[in-house]
Amino acid sequence: MVKVIAPETLLYESINLTKAFFIGEMVIFEGDADINVTVQKLGETITVVLTDETHTETDSEPVRQSEYLCAPDLDLALGRAYYRVGMRFCNRKPTWGILTGVRPAKLFMGLTAESSQEQAERVFIDDYYVSEKKTHLCALVAENRIKSGVVSTTDECSLYISIPYCPSRCTYCSFVSQDNDRYDQNQIGQYLKLLHTEIAETCAYMQKTGQKIVTVYIGGGTPAILSSKQLSELTRVLAKNAPEHRELTVELGRPDAITSEKLKALHGVCNARISINPQTLHDPVLERIGRKHTVKQFYDAFESAVKAGFTDINVDLIAGLPGDTEDGFVESVIGIQALSPANITIHSYAKKRGSKLAQEGGADELIQSETVEHGLDRCANILLDGDYSPYYLYRQRDISGGGENVGWCKSDSFGLYNIYMMDELHSIYGCGAGSVTKAVHRQNDLVRFFNQRLPLEYIKHFDEMCAKKREFIEREANRII
């Protein structure tokens, strides 16, 4: 355990930095602990002290005036002092330096816009202590953002559709979904009927406020759990109510739920981008994480998708899963690359408190693994040599090895929804249980509306929820456009 003592204004970032150096350790604020972190602000200087039973390390940093904040940058001073003292105390250098936020590439692009890419790289390396490899990764993402042609326009928005059902729950997952022991087809039918209504109402609100829906993303859960007829009906509802959208993505998900009939039915209605997610190409690892499919089933599903006519296929993999190794993960990446999908998304395992893995106490060891970091670097080199390029990037708390999640694409096969979402360029309206509406204002701040979390709650409180959502959209509309 690590105890953190810090002024209230510095406490949040002190906790984030502590988690970056002491990965997997529990952070407490009182009582006895193995390691103590003390943060002090004395005048215009931030001092950080790390101590345990054997030694103490101390470092300080003067507070700089920030032109961007128009105020003293306390977090920068804290981060720089913490990094130096933490580096000596822990004998490690987090590759993301003092950056603890979700969107480091967005920060890099902001710095580039203010000055230049060269200056952004200097700030990342010299001021934020980010490694040259991660800085270069952000620079590549920034270059692809420009290449994608995506810009922020206040009259555009996107739509997220939630299908919160799965064949079974994976041990690492805490998503709001129900597995096959807790629902039946009658519930799914009832859920979809209401979902179609919410989609129609939400799209009507968008038209009323003058916003155009440019991308649509159907996620889960496992949308492939729907029948061929249900998938066709859902995509037809979208085509009717959001006919102007330029991109539709369907995260089909688990290979064991994907059939050639469903793929044919889906492709018969639309030419969507689809995602098939094996997470690993090793059957023993699949068994360890509770995924009820085999590697062969993934290959069969991928082949069926190609035969059905889909050209924009994404494949998800996760580094740092229980039972996997660095070499094993690299083998999975090489195996997927050989299929030459348009997109490959590389995730690092992140501890989810509500997951079975975390509840059984098996998560901390995974996120403490330093082999993930090296494996990610190896895979980045492999993908770059194989004509893939990173176009979006984000990080999570309690992420394995202090890593990151990266979307890689061939040529210009950018997933536009991913860019809009990660860079928070415009409002995204959620439909379905567990979805979130994020209204992005002209001032670049955003506010959120949360739908009911579970399918049964969604069904039970549908009318009440929709009324509140309508009020939210109408209230926020004038601040968006």
C-alpha positions as CSV (number, residue, x, y, z in Angstrom):
1,M,0.0,0.0,0.0
2,V,1.0,3.6,-0.7
3,K,-0.2,6.5,1.5
4,V,-0.5,9.9,-0.2
5,I,-0.6,13.1,1.7
6,A,-1.0,16.2,-0.5
7,P,-2.8,19.6,-0.6
8,E,-6.4,19.3,-1.9
9,T,-5.5,21.2,-5.2
10,L,-2.7,18.6,-5.9
11,L,-4.3,15.5,-4.5
12,Y,-5.9,14.2,-7.7
13,E,-2.8,14.4,-9.8
14,S,-0.7,13.1,-6.9
15,I,-2.8,10.0,-6.9
16,N,-2.4,9.6,-10.7
17,L,1.3,9.9,-10.6
18,T,1.5,7.5,-7.7
19,K,-0.4,4.9,-9.7
20,A,2.0,5.5,-12.7
21,F,5.0,4.6,-10.5
22,F,3.5,2.1,-8.1
23,I,1.4,0.1,-10.6
24,G,-1.2,-2.1,-9.0
25,E,-0.6,-0.8,-5.4
26,M,-3.5,0.3,-3.3
27,V,-3.5,4.1,-2.6
28,I,-4.7,5.2,0.9
29,F,-4.8,8.5,2.7
30,E,-4.5,7.6,6.3
31,G,-3.2,4.8,8.4
32,D,0.0,2.7,8.0
33,A,1.5,2.0,4.6
34,D,4.7,0.4,3.2
35,I,5.4,3.6,1.2
36,N,4.6,7.2,2.0
37,V,4.2,10.0,-0.5
38,T,4.2,13.6,0.8
39,V,3.5,16.5,-1.5
40,Q,4.1,20.1,-0.3
41,K,3.7,23.5,-1.9
42,L,6.1,25.9,-0.2
43,G,5.8,29.4,-1.8
44,E,6.3,28.9,-5.6
45,T,7.9,25.5,-5.2
46,I,6.5,21.9,-5.2
47,T,8.3,19.3,-3.2
48,V,7.7,15.6,-3.3
49,V,9.1,13.1,-0.7
50,L,9.0,9.3,-1.1
51,T,9.9,7.2,1.9
52,D,9.8,3.6,3.1
53,E,11.6,1.7,5.9
54,T,15.0,1.8,4.2
55,H,15.4,5.1,2.5
56,T,13.9,8.5,1.5
57,E,14.1,10.5,-1.7
58,T,13.2,14.1,-2.2
59,D,12.9,16.5,-5.2
60,S,11.5,19.9,-5.9
61,E,10.4,22.0,-8.9
62,P,9.6,25.7,-9.2
63,V,6.1,26.5,-10.5
64,R,6.0,28.0,-14.0
65,Q,3.5,30.5,-15.3
66,S,1.4,28.8,-18.0
67,E,0.4,30.9,-21.1
68,Y,-2.2,28.3,-21.9
69,L,-3.8,28.2,-18.4
70,C,-3.1,32.0,-17.8
71,A,-2.1,30.8,-14.3
72,P,0.7,29.0,-12.5
73,D,0.9,25.3,-13.8
74,L,0.9,23.4,-10.5
75,D,0.5,20.0,-12.1
76,L,3.5,20.4,-14.3
77,A,5.7,21.3,-11.4
78,L,4.3,18.4,-9.4
79,G,4.8,16.0,-12.2
80,R,8.4,17.0,-12.9
81,A,9.4,16.7,-9.2
82,Y,7.5,13.4,-8.8
83,Y,9.1,11.9,-11.9
84,R,12.6,12.6,-10.8
85,V,12.1,11.4,-7.2
86,G,10.1,8.4,-8.4
87,M,12.7,7.5,-10.9
88,R,15.3,7.2,-8.2
89,F,13.1,5.6,-5.7
90,C,11.6,2.9,-8.0
91,N,14.5,2.6,-10.4
92,R,12.2,2.9,-13.4
93,K,11.2,5.5,-16.0
94,P,7.5,5.4,-17.0
95,T,7.6,5.7,-20.8
96,W,4.7,8.2,-20.7
97,G,6.6,10.4,-18.3
98,I,4.3,12.6,-16.2
99,L,1.4,12.3,-18.6
100,T,-1.5,10.6,-16.7
101,G,-4.4,11.6,-18.9
102,V,-6.5,9.5,-21.3
103,R,-5.6,11.4,-24.5
104,P,-1.8,12.2,-24.8
105,A,-2.0,12.3,-28.6
106,K,-4.7,15.0,-28.4
107,L,-2.4,17.0,-26.1
108,F,0.4,16.6,-28.7
109,M,-1.8,17.8,-31.5
110,G,-2.8,20.8,-29.4
111,L,0.9,21.7,-28.8
112,T,1.6,21.2,-32.6
113,A,-1.3,23.6,-33.5
114,E,0.1,26.2,-31.1
115,S,3.6,26.1,-32.4
116,S,5.0,23.2,-34.5
117,Q,5.6,19.4,-34.4
118,E,9.2,20.0,-33.5
119,Q,8.2,22.1,-30.5
120,A,5.6,19.6,-29.4
121,E,8.2,16.8,-29.5
122,R,10.6,19.0,-27.4
123,V,7.9,19.7,-24.8
124,F,7.0,16.0,-24.6
125,I,10.6,14.8,-24.1
126,D,12.1,17.7,-22.2
127,D,9.2,19.0,-20.1
128,Y,6.9,15.9,-19.7
129,Y,9.7,13.3,-19.7
130,V,7.9,11.2,-22.3
131,S,10.2,8.6,-24.0
132,E,11.3,9.2,-27.6
133,K,9.3,6.1,-28.7
134,K,6.0,7.3,-27.3
135,T,6.6,10.8,-28.5
136,H,7.2,9.4,-32.0
137,L,4.0,7.4,-31.7
138,C,2.0,10.5,-30.9
139,A,3.6,12.3,-33.8
140,L,2.5,9.6,-36.2
141,V,-1.0,9.8,-34.8
142,A,-1.0,13.5,-35.3
143,E,0.2,13.2,-38.9
144,N,-2.6,10.7,-39.6
145,R,-5.2,12.9,-38.0
146,I,-4.2,15.6,-40.6
147,K,-4.2,13.0,-43.4
148,S,-7.7,11.8,-42.4
149,G,-9.2,15.3,-43.2
150,V,-11.4,15.1,-40.1
151,V,-12.2,18.6,-38.8
152,S,-14.4,19.9,-35.9
153,T,-17.6,21.4,-37.2
154,T,-20.4,22.3,-34.8
155,D,-23.3,21.2,-37.1
156,E,-22.0,17.6,-37.2
157,C,-22.4,14.8,-34.6
158,S,-22.2,11.0,-34.3
159,L,-24.5,8.3,-32.9
160,Y,-23.5,5.4,-30.6
161,I,-25.9,2.4,-30.4
162,S,-25.5,0.0,-27.5
163,I,-26.3,-3.8,-27.7
164,P,-25.6,-4.8,-24.1
165,Y,-25.7,-8.5,-24.5
166,C,-22.9,-11.2,-24.6
167,P,-22.8,-15.0,-25.0
168,S,-20.8,-15.0,-21.7
169,R,-18.8,-12.6,-19.6
170,C,-15.1,-12.5,-20.1
171,T,-13.1,-12.6,-16.8
172,Y,-11.4,-9.2,-17.6
173,C,-14.6,-7.4,-18.5
174,S,-16.8,-5.0,-16.5
175,F,-18.8,-3.6,-19.4
176,V,-22.5,-3.1,-18.7
177,S,-23.9,-6.2,-20.4
178,Q,-25.9,-9.3,-19.6
179,D,-24.7,-12.7,-20.5
180,N,-26.7,-15.6,-21.8
181,D,-27.6,-16.9,-18.3
182,R,-29.5,-13.7,-17.5
183,Y,-31.7,-12.9,-20.6
184,D,-33.8,-14.5,-23.2
185,Q,-34.9,-13.7,-26.8
186,N,-38.1,-12.1,-25.5
187,Q,-36.1,-9.5,-23.5
188,I,-33.9,-8.8,-26.5
189,G,-37.0,-8.3,-28.7
190,Q,-38.5,-5.9,-26.2
191,Y,-35.2,-4.1,-25.8
192,L,-34.7,-3.6,-29.6
193,K,-38.2,-2.3,-30.0
194,L,-37.6,0.5,-27.5
195,L,-34.1,1.0,-29.0
196,H,-35.5,1.6,-32.4
197,T,-37.9,4.2,-30.9
198,E,-35.0,6.0,-29.1
199,I,-32.9,6.1,-32.3
200,A,-35.8,7.6,-34.2
201,E,-36.5,10.2,-31.5
202,T,-32.8,11.1,-31.1
203,C,-32.3,11.5,-34.8
204,A,-35.4,13.7,-35.0
205,Y,-33.9,15.9,-32.2
206,M,-30.7,16.2,-34.2
207,Q,-32.5,17.3,-37.3
208,K,-34.5,19.8,-35.2
209,T,-31.3,21.4,-33.8
210,G,-29.6,21.5,-37.2
211,Q,-27.0,18.8,-36.5
212,K,-26.1,16.2,-39.1
213,I,-25.2,12.6,-38.1
214,V,-22.0,11.8,-39.9
215,T,-20.9,8.5,-38.2
216,V,-22.7,5.7,-36.5
217,Y,-21.2,3.1,-34.2
218,I,-23.0,-0.1,-33.0
219,G,-21.1,-1.5,-30.0
220,G,-21.7,-3.7,-27.1
221,G,-21.6,-6.2,-25.5
222,T,-21.6,-8.3,-28.6
223,P,-23.9,-7.0,-31.4
224,A,-23.4,-10.2,-33.3
225,I,-25.6,-11.9,-30.7
226,L,-28.6,-10.5,-32.6
227,S,-30.2,-12.6,-35.2
228,S,-29.9,-12.0,-39.0
229,K,-33.3,-10.4,-39.0
230,Q,-32.6,-8.2,-36.0
231,L,-29.3,-7.0,-37.5
232,S,-31.0,-6.1,-40.7
233,E,-33.9,-4.3,-39.0
234,L,-31.5,-2.3,-36.9
235,T,-29.4,-1.1,-39.8
236,R,-32.6,-0.3,-41.8
237,V,-33.8,1.9,-38.8
238,L,-30.5,3.7,-39.0
239,A,-30.6,4.1,-42.7
240,K,-34.1,5.6,-42.4
241,N,-33.4,8.0,-39.6
242,A,-29.8,9.0,-40.3
243,P,-29.6,8.7,-44.1
244,E,-26.8,11.3,-44.3
245,H,-24.3,9.3,-42.3
246,R,-21.0,8.7,-44.1
247,E,-19.8,5.8,-42.0
248,L,-21.4,2.9,-40.1
249,T,-19.3,0.6,-37.9
250,V,-20.7,-2.6,-36.4
251,E,-18.5,-4.1,-33.6
252,L,-19.7,-7.6,-34.2
253,G,-17.3,-8.8,-31.4
254,R,-17.1,-12.4,-30.4
255,P,-16.4,-14.9,-33.3
256,D,-18.6,-17.5,-31.7
257,A,-21.7,-15.2,-32.3
258,I,-20.8,-14.5,-35.9
259,T,-22.4,-16.6,-38.7
260,S,-22.2,-16.4,-42.4
261,E,-26.0,-15.8,-42.5
262,K,-25.7,-12.8,-40.2
263,L,-22.8,-11.4,-42.3
264,K,-24.8,-11.8,-45.5
265,A,-27.9,-10.2,-44.0
266,L,-25.8,-7.2,-42.7
267,H,-23.9,-6.7,-45.9
268,G,-27.2,-6.9,-47.9
269,V,-28.4,-3.8,-46.1
270,C,-25.2,-1.8,-45.8
271,N,-21.5,-1.9,-46.5
272,A,-20.5,-1.3,-42.9
273,R,-17.1,-1.4,-41.2
274,I,-17.1,-4.4,-38.9
275,S,-14.9,-5.5,-36.0
276,I,-14.2,-9.2,-35.2
277,N,-12.4,-9.5,-31.8
278,P,-10.5,-12.7,-31.0
279,Q,-8.2,-10.8,-28.4
280,T,-5.6,-13.6,-28.8
281,L,-4.7,-16.4,-31.2
282,H,-4.0,-18.9,-28.4
283,D,-6.7,-21.3,-27.3
284,P,-5.3,-21.8,-23.7
285,V,-5.4,-18.0,-23.2
286,L,-9.0,-17.8,-24.5
287,E,-10.0,-20.5,-22.1
288,R,-8.3,-18.6,-19.2
289,I,-10.3,-15.4,-19.9
290,G,-13.6,-17.1,-20.3
291,R,-14.2,-16.6,-24.0
292,K,-16.3,-19.4,-25.4
293,H,-14.7,-19.5,-28.8
294,T,-11.6,-21.0,-30.4
295,V,-8.9,-19.6,-32.7
296,K,-10.4,-21.7,-35.5
297,Q,-13.8,-20.0,-35.0
298,F,-12.1,-16.6,-35.4
299,Y,-10.4,-17.6,-38.7
300,D,-13.8,-19.0,-39.9
301,A,-15.6,-15.8,-39.0
302,F,-12.9,-13.7,-40.7
303,E,-13.1,-15.8,-43.8
304,S,-16.9,-15.6,-43.9
305,A,-16.7,-11.8,-43.6
306,V,-14.4,-11.5,-46.5
307,K,-16.6,-13.8,-48.6
308,A,-19.6,-11.8,-47.7
309,G,-18.0,-8.7,-49.2
310,F,-16.7,-6.7,-46.2
311,T,-13.5,-4.8,-47.0
312,D,-13.1,-2.7,-43.9
313,I,-12.5,-5.2,-41.1
314,N,-11.0,-4.4,-37.8
315,V,-9.4,-7.1,-35.4
316,D,-8.9,-6.4,-31.7
317,L,-6.1,-7.9,-29.7
318,I,-5.2,-7.4,-26.0
319,A,-1.6,-7.4,-24.6
320,G,-1.1,-8.7,-21.1
321,L,-3.9,-11.3,-20.7
322,P,-3.6,-14.0,-18.1
323,G,-1.7,-17.0,-19.4
324,D,-0.2,-15.0,-22.3
325,T,3.4,-14.1,-22.8
326,E,5.3,-11.4,-24.6
327,D,6.3,-13.8,-27.4
328,G,2.8,-15.2,-27.4
329,F,1.2,-11.8,-27.9
330,V,3.7,-10.9,-30.7
331,E,2.8,-14.2,-32.4
332,S,-0.9,-13.2,-32.3
333,V,-0.1,-9.8,-33.9
334,I,1.9,-11.5,-36.6
335,G,-0.9,-13.9,-37.2
336,I,-3.5,-11.1,-37.6
337,Q,-1.2,-9.1,-39.8
338,A,-0.9,-12.0,-42.2
339,L,-4.7,-11.7,-42.8
340,S,-4.1,-8.1,-43.8
341,P,-7.3,-6.6,-42.3
342,A,-7.9,-2.9,-42.9
343,N,-7.5,-2.1,-39.1
344,I,-5.8,-3.7,-36.1
345,T,-6.5,-2.4,-32.6
346,I,-3.9,-3.2,-30.0
347,H,-5.2,-2.9,-26.4
348,S,-3.2,-3.2,-23.2
349,Y,-5.0,-5.1,-20.5
350,A,-6.5,-2.7,-18.0
351,K,-7.8,-3.6,-14.5
352,K,-11.6,-3.3,-14.2
353,R,-12.8,-3.3,-10.6
354,G,-16.1,-5.0,-11.5
355,S,-14.4,-7.8,-13.5
356,K,-14.2,-11.4,-12.2
357,L,-10.4,-11.2,-12.6
358,A,-10.1,-8.2,-10.3
359,Q,-12.6,-9.6,-7.7
360,E,-10.6,-12.9,-7.5
361,G,-7.4,-10.9,-7.0
362,G,-5.7,-11.8,-10.3
363,A,-5.5,-8.4,-11.9
364,D,-2.7,-6.6,-10.0
365,E,0.0,-9.0,-11.1
366,L,-1.0,-8.5,-14.7
367,I,-0.9,-4.7,-14.7
368,Q,2.5,-4.7,-12.9
369,S,4.0,-6.8,-15.8
370,E,6.9,-4.9,-17.5
371,T,6.9,-7.4,-20.4
372,V,3.8,-5.7,-21.9
373,E,5.7,-2.5,-22.6
374,H,8.5,-4.3,-24.5
375,G,5.9,-6.4,-26.4
376,L,4.0,-3.3,-27.5
377,D,7.2,-1.7,-28.8
378,R,8.0,-4.9,-30.8
379,C,4.5,-5.0,-32.2
380,A,4.6,-1.4,-33.2
381,N,7.8,-2.0,-35.2
382,I,6.1,-5.1,-36.8
383,L,3.0,-3.1,-37.8
384,L,5.0,-0.1,-39.1
385,D,7.1,-2.5,-41.3
386,G,3.8,-4.0,-42.5
387,D,2.4,-0.8,-43.9
388,Y,0.1,-0.1,-40.9
389,S,0.1,3.3,-39.2
390,P,-1.4,4.5,-35.9
391,Y,-4.3,6.9,-36.2
392,Y,-5.8,7.1,-32.7
393,L,-4.4,6.4,-29.3
394,Y,-5.7,6.5,-25.7
395,R,-4.7,5.3,-22.3
396,Q,-6.6,4.0,-19.2
397,R,-6.1,3.9,-15.5
398,D,-4.5,0.7,-14.1
399,I,-3.3,-0.3,-17.5
400,S,-0.8,-3.1,-17.9
401,G,2.8,-2.0,-17.9
402,G,1.7,1.6,-18.1
403,G,0.9,1.1,-21.7
404,E,-1.6,2.4,-24.2
405,N,-4.3,1.4,-26.7
406,V,-3.7,2.1,-30.4
407,G,-5.8,1.9,-33.5
408,W,-3.7,0.9,-36.5
409,C,-4.8,1.2,-40.1
410,K,-3.6,0.3,-43.6
411,S,-3.5,3.1,-46.2
412,D,-6.2,5.6,-45.4
413,S,-8.7,3.2,-43.8
414,F,-9.4,5.5,-40.9
415,G,-12.3,4.8,-38.6
416,L,-13.8,8.3,-38.5
417,Y,-16.0,7.6,-35.5
418,N,-12.9,6.6,-33.5
419,I,-11.2,10.0,-34.3
420,Y,-14.3,12.0,-33.5
421,M,-14.7,10.2,-30.2
422,M,-11.1,10.1,-29.1
423,D,-10.4,13.8,-30.0
424,E,-13.9,14.9,-28.7
425,L,-14.4,16.9,-31.9
426,H,-18.2,16.9,-31.8
427,S,-21.2,15.7,-29.8
428,I,-21.9,11.9,-29.7
429,Y,-25.4,10.9,-28.8
430,G,-25.9,7.5,-27.1
431,C,-28.9,5.2,-27.6
432,G,-29.5,2.0,-25.6
433,A,-28.7,0.8,-22.2
434,G,-25.4,1.9,-20.7
435,S,-24.7,4.5,-23.4
436,V,-23.6,8.0,-22.7
437,T,-24.4,11.2,-24.6
438,K,-21.5,13.7,-24.7
439,A,-22.5,17.2,-25.8
440,V,-19.5,19.1,-26.9
441,H,-19.9,22.9,-26.7
442,R,-18.3,25.7,-28.7
443,Q,-16.0,26.4,-25.8
444,N,-14.7,22.8,-26.0
445,D,-16.1,21.8,-22.7
446,L,-18.6,18.9,-22.6
447,V,-21.5,17.7,-20.6
448,R,-22.9,14.1,-20.3
449,F,-26.2,12.4,-20.1
450,F,-26.3,8.8,-19.0
451,N,-28.9,6.3,-20.1
452,Q,-30.1,3.6,-17.7
453,R,-27.3,1.1,-17.2
454,L,-28.8,-2.4,-17.5
455,P,-31.3,-3.6,-20.1
456,L,-34.1,-4.3,-17.6
457,E,-33.7,-0.8,-16.1
458,Y,-33.7,0.6,-19.6
459,I,-36.9,-1.2,-20.5
460,K,-38.6,-0.4,-17.2
461,H,-37.7,3.4,-17.1
462,F,-37.7,4.0,-20.9
463,D,-40.3,6.8,-21.0
464,E,-38.9,8.6,-18.1
465,M,-35.4,8.4,-19.4
466,C,-36.4,9.6,-22.9
467,A,-38.2,12.6,-21.4
468,K,-35.1,13.6,-19.4
469,K,-32.8,13.0,-22.5
470,R,-35.1,15.2,-24.6
471,E,-34.8,18.0,-22.0
472,F,-31.0,17.6,-22.0
473,I,-30.7,17.8,-25.8
474,E,-33.0,20.8,-26.0
475,R,-31.1,22.6,-23.2
476,E,-27.7,21.9,-24.7
477,A,-28.5,22.5,-28.3
478,N,-28.0,26.3,-28.3
479,R,-24.6,25.8,-26.7
480,I,-23.4,23.3,-29.3
481,I,-24.1,25.1,-32.6
